Amino acid sequence: MLAPQKQYVQWHENDIVQEARWLSESNHAPPTRIVIVDDKTTADEAYRLASQGTSLLWRGDFHNARQLLQAINRRIDRTNERSALRKAKKTAKSPESKAIPNLFHQQRQVTAQRARILSRLLLELDADYDSNLRRAPDMSAACIAAFGPLNEKGDEACVLSFRDVQGALGAAGWREKGVKIDHLDLSIYPHYGVFAPTRHEYVQLLLDAPLPVMPDVAYDIGTGTGLLAIILAKRDAKQVIATDLSPRALTCASDNIERLELTNIQLQEANLYPTDAPPANLIVCNPPWLPAKPSSPLEYAVYDPNSTMLRELLRDAKQHLAEQGEVWLILSDLVEHLKLRTREELLGWFADSGLTVKYRLDTQPKHNRSQDESDPLFAARSSEVTSLWCLQPA
Ligand SMILES: C[S@@+](CC[C@H](N)C(=O)[O-])C[C@H]1O[C@@H](n2cnc3c(N)ncnc32)[C@H](O)[C@@H]1O
């Protein structure tokens, strides 16, 4: 694969034109309008500039940048509240704009707009991802782990959004302390950009489901941190083959498997099914669960446009299953509450793939968002059920 083309940003500072490499995890284009801001810049001014499309290169104290970002965020909240009030008045006249799934799409737009504004606060880091800003933490290891080394010759500075740096620092924290998986009495160590199993009620479903008669070969499709493959290996599947499209996920899964000294899991970079693999007695998959377009590479674990992955997984399952093999599909029904898909459609895809439902195990998520009554999607989120669908050839 060709390395992505390097991109650069330019700005005026001290009467000279400066240039640095541009990095953006969300694939945002290099900003064309950049102004210098520091501790003297007010939050109102920063918010006004950022919401009008100007990027702000921070030259003040590192911790003050974090506070500025929070202050901008509060201003976005206030603007959104005012616009929600205006919409509510209009909605009285046109109730369809309040209807789900419009609400879901509106919420995504609001979130994307917030992310765009917040990502306009920028940092310049040197070739080791270090910064000489006052009170700047050591960011080098976290940024190298998240974004890779900047350049081999080590002579190229970069500009990136403060939020991306915060993401890298946060991920380094998770990677160090891990996510405790209560049901299994072990911890999983997520890497930057890999789906972190912080909501893992579904683990109990995988522990409760009776294994098919001969769990000799099991696949974990879309393995992420490797969590489901690890559960299968711990439940005595003889050979587990785990795939993912994301190289970051595969590195992360490999790290977790090594930490647990499991020797019966093989990893493969693949679109869905492994190649050159024996037929599976068990295929497990926890696919991205929302049928919408990801707005950044980090969202590929959550959004599956037109449910393409899910439908292709089901369509080809039979040809990868051994005799009496089973598919364990982990699926939230949030999409149904959001009216983005019906239960009949899902059952139709099972039937079209020549699969029938052997049994279903359910669990109700207990995460904070499902309890937050101020969330416009509360009604849908609070009714969400996550299921393990056990499917077998009809
Ligand atoms: C919801 S995450 C689940 C991760 C993990 N199995 C778990 O339960 O924690 C979905 C995973 O599927 C992967 N994925 C998405 N599309 C894929 C495809 N076509 N082939 C293989 N993996 C895919 C994503 O990279 C992500 O790691």
The ligand as an ORCA input file, in Angstrom:
! r2SCAN-3c Opt
* xyz 0 1
  C     -17.757     -3.064     17.346
  S     -16.074     -3.395     16.999
  C     -15.940     -4.960     17.893
  C     -14.542     -5.282     18.348
  C     -14.431     -6.535     19.221
  N     -14.872     -7.716     18.507
  C     -15.202     -6.384     20.511
  O     -16.275     -6.987     20.632
  O     -14.740     -5.661     21.384
  C     -16.103     -3.869     15.292
  C     -14.747     -4.280     14.715
  O     -14.966     -4.718     13.362
  C     -13.888     -4.283     12.555
  N     -14.364     -4.299     11.156
  C     -15.215     -3.420     10.545
  N     -15.443     -3.816      9.275
  C     -14.728     -4.966      9.072
  C     -14.569     -5.858      7.977
  N     -15.201     -5.651      6.808
  N     -13.747     -6.923      8.124
  C     -13.113     -7.159      9.301
  N     -13.231     -6.349     10.379
  C     -14.027     -5.271     10.276
  C     -13.549     -2.916     13.111
  O     -12.237     -2.523     12.741
  C     -13.713     -3.166     14.623
  O     -12.500     -3.588     15.188
*
